[in-house]
Every structure is written in structure tokens, then in C-alpha cells.
Amino acid sequence: MTSRVGPPAPHETDLVVVGGGPAGCAAARMAASVGMRSVLVEAGGLCRGLRRIPVLDNALGGHGSGPELADAVAAELARTELCRLLLGRRAVELRAGDDRVTVTLDTGARVGAPYAVVATGVAPLQPRDVDWVTAPAGLTLPPLWEADASDAVGRTLLVLGGDRPIGTFLRAHPAADTRLLVAFPRSDDHKVEEVHDDPRVTLLPVGRLTLRSVEGRVAAEISGRSGGRRPVEADAVFLSIGGAPTAPDGDLVRDGAGYCRPSDQHPRVIVAGDLRSARFQRVMTAMGSGSEAALRAYYAGRGLAVGE
């Protein structure tokens, strides 16, 4: 049965921000600084992804961890009178018209404004989502950022993928006697550069990896890129294979990998943060792109091209 929804809510809004991570929060804060009224839609809590980052080394402001920065951002948004927060609500569809963008929520309600910033980011991948890992059907593994000291000290961890949380993990546990066996595909070659000199890391370039067992001691088999096979054993296995873009259905234009390139979108829809590309997924770039997105909406609403 199709649910019935009414017309857009009658509140006055200049900008709808979809996503409450660093990019979305920065967009809402920047919008308020230039007098724009915004509604921010977030399915969970503000900056919830930051709360899983134990050590930050690429953010200004003296915040040493993700939770510290998340608390500061949430407090700032709570004090921002021109931003209305809709937390616990998920945007399921976005439609862009000639003069308005309408966002439909999971409740059936609609929020509309002349412009929208979409900053929904990415969600963690599992072995079934990549073509270079063979694993038992239905297997779900924990991401590396969930590993704590008890998982690390004196243990050997098999890490699938070379994504950036590996560096964060090593900085969070600088004195841990841990060995990381990092198995990664060719597409991750550039990502492991920041950890290749760490003596705790053994890099394993692979063509394919097959998980034989994850019960008790982990057993896997690696097929090299130039042929040959070798067994690998570890105490536990974690994921660092990145994430998949998440965005509401509707009028967003996606590339082959699911990312929403800003240049491809409707003029009233501005994409910010990790949703843009896999190459710029950093806290600082997310915040900068969110701030810029709000300013683009501000200038566009006044008929001014950026730079004028």
C-alpha cells in the first residue's frame, strides 16, 4: 500500500541539509552565519561517525579525538538558532524542481527549501560487497575502528583492506605489541603509504583472499597478484575496506561507484563531504566542503556566481 503524504511543511526554510556529519554540520553552521535558515535531517546523532575515531591528527581546534570534536560540533549546532534539527529522521527521497528541493522523510513528512546540501556520507562495506574477498555466506566482520586494547595487545590481526582507519588504529595504540597483516587489493595501493614504514605492519598485496575459518584462530589463503598462493593465520580478523556511498533516492545523479559528483547535480542540489568521492574522505575536507556548499547556496539565491 502506498502511504499518503501531504504538502511540504509550512515552515520558512532557506536550506535543507541532509546528513549530520562534519560536512552537514559545517553547512548548517555556515548557513546561519550568513543569515540563512536551515533544517538539518539526520537519521542518528550529530557526528556519530566521529565518535568511533580515537585519535585525530588532521583537524584544527585542539581536539585530540573524534568524540571530543563531535561533542564540540553538537554543542555548537544546539546553540545555532537559525538551524532546526530533525534527528532520528531519515531522508528517503529527494526531488529537485525549478524553484524548490523537496526531501521526503521516513515518516512520510516532507521538508522543502530553495536549495539542499546533501552530505549523507558512506556506510561500511562487508566482504560480500567486494570482489576480491571470498568468505562464508552471510559473514559479517567488525571494522578495525571497533578494535580496542584487548583486541590488540600481543595479538596478530588480519586486516582486510588498506583503508585509512589502519593509521588511526596504530596512532591510538602506539605502544601495543600488535602485528597487523594488511591484505589489500591494487586499488588500495595508495592508501597504505602512510603505514608501510610502521614495523607492526606487514603489507600483503593480494589478487584474491579466501577466508577459510574465523572460528577460534583465523585461517585464510592469499592469491598473489602475479600468481601463487600462501596461507595466512591470525588471532582475529577486522575490516578496513572502506565504505559505500549512502544517499536518498530521487534526483541525485550517481557515478558507477555510487558517488554523487557535485558537477553532475541539479543546480539546486549541492553535494558535500564523503559522498562526493572516495579520494577526499577526511574530517577537514568534509567540513570545508560543507561550508563551501552553504555559501554556494547563499550566493546562488542572490543570483551571484561564486567568486563575484
SEPASE-83146 format. One record per residue (C-alpha): x, y, z; residue in three letters. Coordinates in steps of 0.05 Angstrom, whole numbers, padded with zeros to 5 digits, always signed. Each point is the difference from the previous one (the first is absolute). Layout:
XYZALA
...
END
This chain:
+00000+00000+00000MET
+00027+00069-00018THR
+00003+00048+00058SER
-00035+00066-00007ARG
+00041+00062+00012VAL
-00021+00072+00004GLY
+00030+00063-00028PRO
+00067+00026+00024PRO
+00002+00025+00072ALA
-00019+00074+00005PRO
+00062+00025+00037HIS
+00047+00052-00030GLU
+00066-00032-00022THR
+00056+00023-00045ASP
+00039-00065-00001LEU
-00011-00073+00014VAL
+00062-00037+00024VAL
-00003-00076-00007VAL
+00051-00034+00045GLY
+00027+00020+00068GLY
+00073-00018-00006GLY
+00057+00051-00003PRO
-00020+00024-00069ALA
-00074+00008+00015GLY
+00013+00034+00067CYS
+00050+00048-00032ALA
-00051+00016-00054ALA
-00054+00017+00051ALA
+00048+00042+00042ARG
+00026+00038-00061MET
-00071+00011-00024ALA
-00019+00031+00067ALA
+00061+00046-00002SER
-00027+00033-00063VAL
-00071+00003+00025GLY
-00029-00062-00035MET
-00052-00042+00036ARG
+00013-00074-00006SER
-00030-00067+00019VAL
+00050-00056+00013LEU
-00025-00071-00009VAL
+00040-00056+00032GLU
-00020-00073+00012ALA
+00044-00007+00062GLY
+00039+00048+00043GLY
+00042+00058-00023LEU
+00070-00020-00022CYS
-00011-00072+00023ARG
+00055-00023-00048GLY
+00051+00044+00036LEU
-00014-00037+00065ARG
+00034-00062-00025ARG
+00066+00036-00015ILE
+00045-00006+00062PRO
+00055+00046-00026VAL
-00004+00060-00046LEU
+00061+00027-00036ASP
-00032+00040-00056ASN
-00049+00047+00034ALA
+00011+00070+00027LEU
-00024+00025+00067GLY
+00041-00041+00049GLY
-00048-00059+00002HIS
+00041-00063+00010GLY
-00055-00050-00013SER
-00062-00009-00042GLY
-00048+00000+00060PRO
+00030+00067+00024GLU
-00012+00032-00067LEU
-00069-00031-00007ALA
-00021+00029+00068ASP
+00026+00068-00020ALA
-00037-00001-00067VAL
-00065-00024+00031ALA
+00003+00054+00053ALA
+00012+00053-00053GLU
-00059-00023-00041LEU
-00045-00001+00061ALA
+00016+00074+00010ARG
-00013+00017-00072THR
-00069+00032+00001GLU
-00008+00002-00076LEU
+00008-00076-00006CYS
-00057-00047+00017ARG
+00023-00071+00014LEU
-00042-00060-00022LEU
+00038-00057+00033LEU
-00022-00073-00004GLY
-00031+00014-00069ARG
+00027-00031-00064ARG
-00006+00034-00068ALA
-00028-00052-00048VAL
-00010+00042-00063GLU
+00024+00066-00028LEU
-00034+00036-00058ARG
+00026+00063-00032ALA
-00046+00047-00038GLY
+00008+00066-00035ASP
-00006+00041+00064ASP
+00001-00050+00058ARG
+00031-00063+00027VAL
-00046-00047+00038THR
+00027-00054+00048VAL
-00047-00055+00022THR
+00014-00031+00068LEU
-00011-00071+00024ASP
-00061+00024+00037THR
-00032+00024-00065GLY
+00009+00073+00019ALA
+00032+00047-00050ARG
+00050+00056+00010VAL
+00012+00050-00055GLY
+00046+00059-00015ALA
+00028+00037-00060PRO
+00066-00038+00008TYR
+00025-00065+00031ALA
+00069-00023+00024VAL
+00006-00075-00001VAL
+00054-00028+00045ALA
-00021-00071+00018THR
+00070-00029-00006GLY
+00016-00074-00005VAL
-00017-00064+00037ALA
+00050-00056+00017PRO
+00009-00056-00051LEU
+00001-00074+00016GLN
+00038-00057-00035PRO
-00061-00016-00043ARG
+00003+00070-00029ASP
+00069-00006-00032VAL
+00022-00047-00055ASP
+00070-00017+00027TRP
-00023-00035+00064VAL
-00033-00068+00003THR
-00032-00014+00067ALA
-00054-00045+00030PRO
-00070+00021-00020ALA
-00031+00052+00046GLY
+00065+00014+00037LEU
+00002+00069+00033THR
+00066+00024+00029LEU
+00016+00059+00046PRO
+00035+00061-00028PRO
+00070+00015+00027LEU
-00024+00062+00035TRP
-00039-00044+00048GLU
+00063-00036+00023ALA
+00023+00021+00070ASP
+00062-00013+00042ALA
-00022-00070+00019SER
-00005-00018-00073ASP
+00068+00029-00015ALA
+00052-00015+00054VAL
+00044-00059-00016GLY
-00044-00023-00058ARG
+00005-00008-00075THR
-00059+00031-00037LEU
-00017-00014-00072LEU
-00027+00065-00030VAL
-00039-00004-00065LEU
+00012+00063-00041GLY
+00049+00057+00005GLY
-00047+00057+00017ASP
+00020+00058+00045ARG
-00027-00027+00067PRO
+00064-00042+00003ILE
+00042+00063+00013GLY
-00051+00023+00051THR
+00003-00067+00036PHE
+00076+00002+00004LEU
+00001+00071+00027ARG
-00053-00019+00052ALA
+00042-00059+00025HIS
+00072+00025-00008PRO
+00030-00047+00052ALA
-00041-00062-00014ALA
+00039-00062-00019ASP
-00045-00013-00059THR
+00014-00029-00069ARG
-00046+00021-00057LEU
-00002-00043-00062LEU
-00031+00048-00050VAL
-00028-00035-00062ALA
-00020+00050-00053PHE
-00018+00003-00074PRO
+00035+00042-00053ARG
-00052+00056+00008SER
+00026+00011+00071ASP
+00073+00007-00018ASP
+00000+00075+00012HIS
-00036-00006+00066LYS
+00053-00043+00035VAL
+00056+00049-00011GLU
-00011+00033+00068GLU
+00011-00066+00037VAL
+00051-00037-00042HIS
+00058+00022+00045ASP
-00033-00022+00065ASP
+00037-00062+00025PRO
-00065-00029+00027ARG
-00029-00004-00070VAL
+00011-00054-00051THR
-00029+00019-00068LEU
-00030-00056-00041LEU
-00018+00023-00071PRO
-00053-00050-00025VAL
-00038-00018-00062GLY
-00050-00039+00042ARG
-00008-00021+00072LEU
-00041-00060+00023THR
-00021-00005+00073LEU
+00000-00073+00020ARG
-00019+00008+00073SER
-00014+00056+00050VAL
-00018-00045+00058GLU
+00055+00000+00052GLY
+00064+00013-00039ARG
-00010+00034-00068VAL
+00023-00039-00061ALA
+00003+00030-00070ALA
+00033-00011-00067GLU
+00029+00056-00042ILE
+00007-00003-00075SER
+00055+00047-00023GLY
-00009+00050-00056ARG
+00052-00036-00042SER
-00022-00070+00019GLY
+00016-00046+00057GLY
-00037-00014+00064ARG
+00019+00004+00073ARG
-00036-00015+00066PRO
-00009+00054+00053VAL
-00019-00009+00073GLU
-00019+00052+00052ALA
-00034+00007+00067ASP
-00058+00042-00027ALA
-00023+00034-00064VAL
-00025+00071-00010PHE
-00022+00042-00059LEU
+00030+00062-00030SER
-00029-00004-00070ILE
-00034+00067+00000GLY
-00072+00019-00009GLY
-00056+00006-00051ALA
-00035+00066-00015PRO
-00067+00010+00033THR
-00049+00049-00029ALA
-00076+00006-00004PRO
-00036-00023-00062ASP
-00027+00050-00050GLY
+00036+00051-00042ASP
+00072-00008+00023LEU
+00046-00021-00057VAL
+00049-00056+00019ARG
+00063-00025-00035ASP
+00016-00073-00011GLY
+00025-00008+00072ALA
-00061+00034+00030GLY
+00034+00067+00015TYR
-00036+00065-00015CYS
+00048+00047-00035ARG
-00020+00073+00013PRO
+00008+00020-00072SER
-00053-00050-00022ASP
-00056+00023+00045GLN
-00061+00045-00009HIS
+00019+00073+00011PRO
-00041+00002+00065ARG
+00034-00062+00029VAL
+00070+00007+00028ILE
+00038-00062+00022VAL
+00051+00004+00056ALA
+00046-00045+00041GLY
+00017-00073-00011ASP
-00058-00010-00048LEU
+00039+00038-00054ARG
+00058-00048-00010SER
+00041-00054+00033ALA
+00063+00042-00008ARG
-00017+00057+00048PHE
-00028-00036+00061GLN
+00030+00040+00057ARG
-00031+00039+00057VAL
+00031+00066-00023MET
-00020-00008-00073THR
-00070-00018+00021ALA
-00008+00062+00043MET
+00029+00044-00054GLY
-00045-00028-00054SER
-00061+00008+00045GLY
+00016+00073+00014SER
+00012+00013-00074GLU
-00065-00035-00018ALA
-00040+00046+00045ALA
+00034+00061-00030LEU
-00015-00025-00071ARG
-00074-00003+00019ALA
+00004+00069+00031TYR
+00031+00032-00062TYR
-00045-00038-00048ALA
-00061+00024+00038GLY
+00023+00071-00015ARG
+00015-00012-00073GLY
+00075+00004+00011LEU
+00050-00048-00029ALA
+00053-00025+00049VAL
+00058+00049-00003GLY
-00040+00061-00018GLU
END
